[in-house]
Amino acid sequence: MCNQNPRVSIITVVYNGEKYIESCIQSVIHQTYENIEYIIIDGYSNDKTHEIIKKYQKFIHVFISEKDKGLYDALNKGIELSSGEFIGIVNSDDMIYPQSIELLVKEFTNSKLATRMGLYSFGPVDLINSEGEITGNISPFNINEAKQRINLEVPFPHMSMYLQRRIFDIIGLYDIKLKIGADYDFMIRLLNSDQVPIKLNFTIGAFRTTGISSNVFLRINDLYKIHRKHNLPHYLSILILFRSIFLSFLYSLLPMKMIVFLKKFRRSKHTYIG
């Protein structure tokens, strides 16, 4: 069983994020759970990001602003600087709900699954547009189906994933050679290991659909690299790649509400398209 009051490290990576960074910060510092370490890694922004962060400096435990090698290099820096027993990520244009960390900690501390391996969470998140309006909800696969379909699609929302820090020692950090798909690569390694999943029964926060992950060409390029890295048969990798291209093109033509409807129509539980 885990410590009953574990420190939770939350990492936000930002670059020129003046539009949404304040709502992100506020969602973290207004949590009902108190033992939180907040880390912000900035890629040397040249807009008003620093000004906004400075307003909340007393709530931020670690702040670094320097040039980096991309999103995942910055995330790795944050993980290495963190001191919490559990580590999670809130992107600069996303937000978590006020009781999320309190509820999350209860799930972890009440778990009887703790072993020499690490615990990690996964669960649903809301989708929001640029105005902060909820446009849908992403519900994850159950863990057995996720393992079966890991080569086809991302099994659960990245922002719902909080991990016991020993997991990073076991399976490693994010692959900085990937531009936007290193979270997917990390999940493949995670599901292929013996780490212990805990499915959340609450929506942890809101994912904004306007970020870098919406870049179709970067996503497809990374998808191919990931499949080759994990030795997926070449023919299957090509088939999945064409599937991803078709779905990405189709979804780029449709409004978000229609995308969510189609995913629900396809199956009762839905997730990101890989």
N, C-alpha and C positions, 0 to 999 in steps of 0.2 A: 504494500500500500504506500502511496506517495505521501510526502510531507503535506500536512493539512493547510498550510499557508504558503505554497510555493511561489517563488518569484517568477513572473511571466515577462519575458523580454519581447517587446513589439518593435519591429523594424519597419521604417518607412524610407523608401528610396525615392528621391525626387530630382528632377532637372527641369528648370523653367516651368515650375508647376503653380504659378501664382493664382491660377483660376480656381483650383480646388484644394490646395494644400491646407487652407485654414479649416475647412470643414472636416478634413481628414484628421488633423491635429486635435480638434475639439472632440471628435468622436472617441479618441484614445484617452485624452486627459479627463473626460467626464465619465469614465467607467465607474461602476459601483464597487468594483474590486480595487483595493488600494496597492497591493504589492506588485506594481508594474514598473518595469524599467523601459523607458521609451528612448529609442535610438533613431536618429534621422541622419541618413547619409545623402549628401547633396553632391551632384556631379559638377559643381562650380557654376551654378545658375547665374545668368546675367539679367534676369528680370527682377520682380519684386519679391521673389521667394524668400530671400534672406530677411527682408524687412518683416515679413509675416511671421517667420519662424522666431525671430528675435522677440516678438511680443509674448511668446510662450516659453521663453528660455528656462524659467524656473521649474517647468514641468518636464523638461527634456534632459535626460541624464547624459547622453552622448550626442554630440553634433559634430559632424565632419563635413567640410566643403572642399572638395578637390577634384581634379579631373580623374576619370576612371576609364576602364575598358568596357563600360556598358553596364546595363541593369544588373546582371548577375555577378559581375565583379563587385559592384557596390553592395549587393545582398551578402556576398561572402564576407566582405569587410564587417558588415553589421553583425553577422553571426559570430565571427571571431572576437568581436569586441563585447559581445553580450555576456551576462553573468547569470541569466535566469535558468531555472530548471526546465522550463518550457519556452519555446521560441515560436513566434508567429509573425506574419507579414501583413501589413496593411498598406497597399499601394497609395500613392499620393493623391489619386483621384477617386479613391474608394473610401468607405467608412464602415465602422462596426457599431452595433447597437449598444446602448448603455449598460445592459446587464450581461452582455455576451461573455466577458472574461470571467465574471463571477460564476455563471452557469457552466462555463467550460471547466473551470477549476473543480467544481463539484463533481463533474463527470470523471475527471482524472483521479481525484482523491478518493472517490467512492469505488473506484474500479478495483476488482480483485484479480485483474489480469496482469498486474505488474510482474515482470520477470527480469532476467538478465538482459532481455531485449528492451526496446523502448516503446513507449506508448505514443500514438498520434491520433489526431481527430480528423474527421471529415463530415461534411454535412451540407445543408442547403444554404444558398445565398439569394438575395434579391438582385434583380437587374434594374439599373436606373439609367436614365438618359442624361444628356448634358445639363438639363434643368433640375436634376435630382428627383424626377418623377419615376415611380416604380412602373416598369414595363413588363415585368415577368419574374419568375422565380426558377432557379436551377436546383433540381433535386438530384442527388447522386445515385449511382448504382449501389446495390448492396455489395459488400466486399468480395463475395465469391464471383458475382457477375463481372465486377470491375476487373478482377484478375483474368477472367476469360476474354474480356474485350479490350484489354489494355493496348493492344496494337491498333485498334480501330479508332478509339476516341479517348479523350482525357476523362478519367474515371470520376473525378469530383472537383469542385471548384478549389483552386489553389488557396484562396484567402480563407477557406474553412479549415485549412491544415495547420494545426499547432503540434509541434513535435517535442518530445523529450530530448534534451540536447545530446544525449549519448547516441542518438540515431545518426547525427552528422559524423561522429567518430567512426561509426560502423560502416555507413554507405557513402560517405564523402559529401562534399559541398556541391554547389551548382556548377555546371560545365560552362565556362565563360566563352567557349568557342561558338556556342549557340546564341543567336540574337534575341529571340523571343520564346524559344521552345525549351529552355533548360528546366523549367518547372515540370513540363511533361516528361522529359528525360529523367528527372529526379523521381517522379512518381513511379515510373517503370522500375527503377532500381528499388524503390521503397516496397512496391507490391511483390517484387521478386525476392525480397528478403523475409526474415522471420519477425519483423516488427509487429506490434500489436495494435490493431485499429479499434477506435471507439467511434461509433456513428452517433452524431448529434441529432437530437430530436427538436432542435430549435434553429431558426434562421440567424446566423451569426452576424450578418452585415449586408452591405450592398456593393455590388460590383458595377462600375461605370463602363458602359459599352463603347466608349469613345477613345480608349487608350491605344497603346502601341500594339497590343495583342490583336486588334482588329485589322492589322495590316495583312492582307491575304497573301501577298507574295512572300513576305518574310516567313509567315507561318508554314506555307507549303515547302519552302526551301529547308527550314529546320526539321519539318516532319520527315523529309527524305533522309536527311543526315542522321536523325535519331534511329530510324529503322535500320539503316546500314550499320550504325554503331552497335545495335543490339542483335545483329546477325539475323534479321528477318529475311526469309527467302526472297531473292531478288524479284521474282514474278509477283509475289504477294505485296511487296513494297510498292511496286509500280501500280498495281490495282488499287491499293489503298490511296496512293497519291492521286490517281485520277478521280477517285471517289471524293477526296477532299477538295480537289479543284472544282468539280461539279457543284458540290454543296456550297462551297465558298462563293462561287459565282451566283448560284441561285439565291442565297441568303443576302448577297450584296444588293439584290434588286428588290428585296421585300422589306417592309417596315418591321421593327422589332416585335410588335404584337403578333404579326403573322408568323414570324419565325418561332416564337414560343408556342403558338397554337400548333404548328406543324410538328414540332418536337413532341408535344403532348399527344398528338394524334398518332405519331409513330410508335410511341410506347408510353406507358403510364408514368415512368420515371425518365427524365431526360438529362442530358449533360452537354458539355461543349462538343462541338464537332472537331475531331482530330484531323 
